[in-house]
Protein backbone atom coordinates (compact mmCIF):
# COMPACT_ATOMS: atom_id res chain seq x y z
CA UNK A 1 0.00 0.00 0.00
CA UNK A 2 1.69 3.11 -1.25
CA UNK A 3 -0.55 5.45 0.73
CA UNK A 4 0.44 4.14 4.16
CA UNK A 5 2.55 6.62 6.04
CA UNK A 6 1.37 9.52 3.89
CA UNK A 7 -0.91 12.16 5.22
CA UNK A 8 -4.08 12.30 3.21
CA UNK A 9 -4.90 15.84 2.23
CA UNK A 10 -8.60 16.47 1.86
CA UNK A 11 -10.00 19.13 -0.36
CA UNK A 12 -12.10 21.85 1.23
CA UNK A 13 -15.85 21.30 1.25
CA UNK A 14 -17.55 23.56 -1.28
CA UNK A 15 -20.29 25.58 0.42
CA UNK A 16 -22.55 27.69 -1.76
CA UNK A 17 -24.34 30.61 -0.14
CA UNK A 18 -27.42 31.23 -2.27
CA UNK A 19 -29.60 34.33 -2.11
CA UNK A 20 -30.29 37.85 -3.27
CA UNK A 21 -27.20 39.66 -2.11
CA UNK A 22 -26.70 43.37 -1.46
CA UNK A 23 -24.99 45.19 -4.29
CA UNK A 24 -22.06 46.06 -2.07
CA UNK A 25 -21.39 42.36 -1.37
CA UNK A 26 -18.88 42.09 -4.20
CA UNK A 27 -15.86 41.11 -2.11
CA UNK A 28 -14.79 37.51 -2.38
CA UNK A 29 -15.79 35.72 0.86
CA UNK A 30 -12.23 34.41 1.22
CA UNK A 31 -10.94 37.98 1.42
CA UNK A 32 -13.41 39.12 4.06
CA UNK A 33 -11.52 37.56 6.94
CA UNK A 34 -8.27 39.18 5.85
CA UNK A 35 -9.94 42.55 5.43
CA UNK A 36 -11.59 42.40 8.84
CA UNK A 37 -8.36 41.20 10.44
CA UNK A 38 -6.54 44.20 8.98
CA UNK A 39 -9.23 46.60 10.17
CA UNK A 40 -10.61 47.27 6.70
CA UNK A 41 -14.28 48.15 6.45
CA UNK A 42 -16.54 49.37 3.71
CA UNK A 43 -16.11 53.15 3.37
CA UNK A 44 -19.02 54.85 5.13
CA UNK A 45 -19.55 57.27 2.23
CA UNK A 46 -20.16 54.30 -0.08
CA UNK A 47 -22.64 52.55 2.19
CA UNK A 48 -24.63 55.46 3.60
CA UNK A 49 -26.78 55.76 0.47
CA UNK A 50 -28.03 52.18 0.74
CA UNK A 51 -31.36 51.59 2.52
CA UNK A 52 -31.16 50.31 6.11
CA UNK A 53 -32.56 46.91 5.03
CA UNK A 54 -29.75 46.54 2.49
CA UNK A 55 -27.15 47.48 5.08
CA UNK A 56 -28.65 44.95 7.52
CA UNK A 57 -28.43 42.19 4.89
CA UNK A 58 -24.81 43.16 4.25
CA UNK A 59 -23.98 42.82 7.95
CA UNK A 60 -25.86 39.49 8.09
CA UNK A 61 -23.78 38.08 5.24
CA UNK A 62 -20.53 39.38 6.70
CA UNK A 63 -21.40 37.76 10.04
CA UNK A 64 -22.22 34.46 8.36
CA UNK A 65 -18.93 34.36 6.44
CA UNK A 66 -16.99 35.35 9.57
CA UNK A 67 -18.75 32.59 11.53
CA UNK A 68 -17.94 29.99 8.88
CA UNK A 69 -14.30 31.08 8.78
CA UNK A 70 -13.97 30.99 12.57
CA UNK A 71 -15.75 27.66 13.00
CA UNK A 72 -14.45 25.69 10.00
CA UNK A 73 -11.50 27.64 8.60
CA UNK A 74 -9.64 26.12 5.65
CA UNK A 75 -11.95 23.11 5.54
CA UNK A 76 -14.55 25.13 3.61
CA UNK A 77 -14.49 26.75 0.20
CA UNK A 78 -17.22 29.38 0.48
CA UNK A 79 -18.77 30.57 -2.77
CA UNK A 80 -21.59 33.08 -3.15
CA UNK A 81 -24.24 32.21 -5.74
CA UNK A 82 -26.62 35.05 -6.62
CA UNK A 83 -30.22 33.89 -6.88
CA UNK A 84 -30.45 35.70 -10.22
CA UNK A 85 -27.69 33.60 -11.81
CA UNK A 86 -28.46 30.40 -13.71
CA UNK A 87 -26.87 28.31 -10.95
CA UNK A 88 -28.77 30.28 -8.32
CA UNK A 89 -32.10 29.76 -10.09
CA UNK A 90 -31.39 26.04 -10.43
CA UNK A 91 -30.48 25.67 -6.74
CA UNK A 92 -33.53 27.73 -5.72
CA UNK A 93 -35.79 25.47 -7.75
CA UNK A 94 -34.16 22.28 -6.50
CA UNK A 95 -34.20 23.23 -2.81
CA UNK A 96 -37.21 25.56 -2.71
CA UNK A 97 -35.21 28.66 -1.77
CA UNK A 98 -37.45 31.74 -1.80
CA UNK A 99 -36.42 35.20 -2.96
CA UNK A 100 -36.29 36.51 0.61
CA UNK A 101 -34.15 33.64 1.89
CA UNK A 102 -30.45 32.93 2.14
CA UNK A 103 -29.45 29.26 2.15
CA UNK A 104 -26.27 27.21 2.29
CA UNK A 105 -25.87 24.23 -0.01
CA UNK A 106 -23.16 21.65 0.66
CA UNK A 107 -22.78 18.05 -0.49
CA UNK A 108 -26.27 18.00 -1.97
CA UNK A 109 -27.91 19.23 1.23
CA UNK A 110 -29.45 22.58 2.06
CA UNK A 111 -30.03 24.61 5.22
CA UNK A 112 -31.55 28.08 5.43
CA UNK A 113 -29.86 30.91 7.31
CA UNK A 114 -33.03 31.60 9.30
CA UNK A 115 -32.71 28.10 10.83
CA UNK A 116 -29.73 29.49 12.76
CA UNK A 117 -26.01 28.89 13.02
CA UNK A 118 -26.51 25.68 15.01
CA UNK A 119 -28.37 24.06 12.10
CA UNK A 120 -25.71 25.31 9.69
CA UNK A 121 -22.92 23.97 11.92
CA UNK A 122 -24.63 20.57 12.22
CA UNK A 123 -24.98 20.26 8.44
CA UNK A 124 -21.39 21.27 7.73
CA UNK A 125 -19.93 19.17 10.55
CA UNK A 126 -21.85 16.19 9.20
CA UNK A 127 -20.55 16.83 5.68
CA UNK A 128 -17.01 17.09 7.04
CA UNK A 129 -17.39 13.91 9.08
CA UNK A 130 -16.91 15.63 12.44
CA UNK A 131 -18.11 14.10 15.68
CA UNK A 132 -21.15 16.16 16.72
CA UNK A 133 -20.15 16.06 20.39
CA UNK A 134 -16.74 17.58 19.59
CA UNK A 135 -18.11 20.73 17.91
Secondary structure, 3 states (H helix, E strand, C coil): CCCCCCCCCCCCEEEEEEECCCCCCCCCHHHHHHHHHCCCCCCHHHHCCCCHHHHHHHHHHHHHHHHHHHHHHHHEEEEEEECCCHHHHHHHHHHCCCCCCCEEEECCEEEEHHHCHHHHHHHHHHHHCCCCCCC
